[in-house]
Amino acid sequence: MTKRDEAVVRALLAQQGRTYASEAGITLRDTPVPLFRLLVLADLLSARIRADVAVATARALFGAGMGDPRGMADATWQERVDALGEGGYRRYDERTATQLGKVAELVRDSYRGDLRRMHESGDLARLLREFPGIGPAGVDIFLREVQGIWPEVAPHLDRKALDGAERLGLPSKPEALTRLVAPGDLPRLAAALVRVALRDEAAESVLEAA
């Protein structure tokens, strides 16, 4: 690690190093409820919608009692639509309300409400794509965030995160990037790199601070 890389990563984590899960009020642990909430967040972030809207919508859903598979599955379609609207997720609210109900039912019926059973089954990318609304982007979002508690997923630094690294002049290989932070900080690094890839001003601010 060069001194320049150290300075850039330090500035990056200080300015942008908050995971999307933490922004949504999820304290990520290897327990059923936080893992389900991360899945919901990944589903919301999969649509072509601003990340801050998806995060606010996740908070609205959880606040309305839909933060676990039973609460989400038992909610009416209209209750899900209303919570999505409260979070600002109006463009896709009707379709997403249906998707989230099906997601909750699949978690309940296939994994008995506990995504750790999915983890034990292996081939996480394939299994995640079985959930309605979760495509390749949603898989990456889930795996970027969960690698802090499921270490065998790491390093998961997808193309968007690597684009952010290139923009900052950091190493562009996942293994090299992993060496720049402590293992527990890898989800923060991944989220920060994605933000830099998505926003020019974020990259400029990090480089100025470094």
Summary of the structure (lengths in Angstrom):
residues: 210
radius of gyration: 17.2
end to end distance: 14.7
largest distance: 54.6
contacts: 723
relative contact order: 0.17
helix: 70%
strand: 0%
